[in-house]
Amino acid sequence: MKSLVVPRRDTHLPFALPDITDEEIRAVTAVLRSGWITTGPEVKAFEEEFARYIGVRHAVAVNSCTAALHLALEALGVGEGDEVLTSTVTFTATAEVAEYLGARSRFVDVERDTLNLSPDRVRDVIAREYARRDGAWRHRDTGGRLRAIVPVHYAGHPCDMHALLTIAAEYELKVVDDAAHALPASIEGRRIGALGCPTAFSFYATKTLTTAEGGMFCTDDEALAERVRLMSLHGISRDAWKRYAADGSWFYEVVEPGYKYNLTDIAGALGRVQLRRVEGMRDRRQAIAAAYDRGFASLPEVEVPRVREGIAHAWHLYPMRLCLDRLSIDRGRFMEELRRRQVGASVHFIPLHQQPFYSRRYGYRSNSFPVAEQEYPRLVSLPIYSRMSDEDVESVVAAIAEIVQEFRT
Ligand SMILES: Cc1ncc(COP(=O)(O)O)c(C=O)c1O
């Protein structure tokens, strides 16, 4: 048996690192040498390959998941006076896109095991706050029209989509899936992105598949895909990206005031190589999660992330929870102790209803989200990425075992 005594790290272990090989470097270099560096054939091929991988009819590449979420809501017609239900345990991008459109995010509490949007709480909120009026579900106080649910697959663990899609159908709501963390993830063998609702993925630098910055909008609905494509490039007519190419046309028409959200071919080429490696990178993340689970099994001060039956987890994050009643320190001090031991860590997420903008704008009272508020002070995201060695993983477990031993009550 391997010794549990692992020497202290003498170098800092970053919280996240991209997994870039010579193959990605060659692919990007080829684009740089080609004379065509922005949206072009690499992006087109990336979209086709991504759609095939997910098992969805249309994929539109954009320069972030935030852009994909914004375009998705816009294409569904969400606008002024509308309301969107989403989780409070998420990044601000999920909610800010509704604000861009003049809509309002109504936050909802999460399930204790996965920290995903709770279908039961969604039902409670709708029953308590909305009533059917003029053919729509309207907020009893604001009069805002309830239009959509935006589930977030927190850390890469899929939400209870069966329950959420059932509620959406019952109340005639659209669903836009925030799958920033969920590539590749699935529910009973069905990939996130292929569940029948428009889906937004992120290729930010810390994600399993990265293009530095980037995102993908996926849908089976051709009209929706066309709208997103149009609005992702200034609202100018079809194939506008080709207007400087040999086979393109100088003529274009502006049909809408769109956005500038297109992905570059540099990023597209990077994404194509990463997509070929995505399963391997996810498997490595899963092996790291399993090693953490084993490493913490004998530490009652640490609660490991739970995975439900029938789920394939993307393991974008490994959010462990501290049992604070067994420790004499709080999460802040715990993070500080990790940092002293050269281990990078983070917290996902400060609940959005506690952020100054949202608390000011919506006036949430404390204890409106009991699960999020109880779990947030216990959360610590540990490093989990494919470039971590077994020794890196062991050093994280050893650092945590040491902190826990020192500060257990
Ligand atoms: C849940 C969630 N949604 C959306 C985003 C936005 O992704 P991007 O940085 O690609 O815009 C993030 C960012 O990490 C996220 O965590």
PDBQT file of the ligand as one rigid body, heavy atoms in Angstrom, charges set to zero:
ROOT
HETATM    1  C1  LIG A 501     -23.035  28.396 -14.915  1.00  0.00    +0.000 C 
HETATM    2  C2  LIG A 501     -22.345  29.299 -15.905  1.00  0.00    +0.000 A 
HETATM    3  N1  LIG A 501     -23.057  29.819 -16.914  1.00  0.00    +0.000 NA
HETATM    4  C3  LIG A 501     -22.494  30.611 -17.843  1.00  0.00    +0.000 A 
HETATM    5  C4  LIG A 501     -21.159  30.928 -17.779  1.00  0.00    +0.000 A 
HETATM    6  C5  LIG A 501     -20.583  31.840 -18.811  1.00  0.00    +0.000 C 
HETATM    7  O1  LIG A 501     -19.640  31.200 -19.621  1.00  0.00    +0.000 OA
HETATM    8  P1  LIG A 501     -18.695  32.053 -20.568  1.00  0.00    +0.000 P 
HETATM    9  O2  LIG A 501     -17.540  32.501 -19.747  1.00  0.00    +0.000 OA
HETATM   10  O3  LIG A 501     -18.288  31.099 -21.652  1.00  0.00    +0.000 OA
HETATM   11  O4  LIG A 501     -19.497  33.177 -21.101  1.00  0.00    +0.000 OA
HETATM   12  C6  LIG A 501     -20.376  30.416 -16.747  1.00  0.00    +0.000 A 
HETATM   13  C7  LIG A 501     -18.946  30.741 -16.682  1.00  0.00    +0.000 C 
HETATM   14  O5  LIG A 501     -18.146  30.012 -16.205  1.00  0.00    +0.000 OA
HETATM   15  C8  LIG A 501     -20.978  29.584 -15.783  1.00  0.00    +0.000 A 
HETATM   16  O6  LIG A 501     -20.284  29.085 -14.757  1.00  0.00    +0.000 OA
ENDROOT
TORSDOF 0
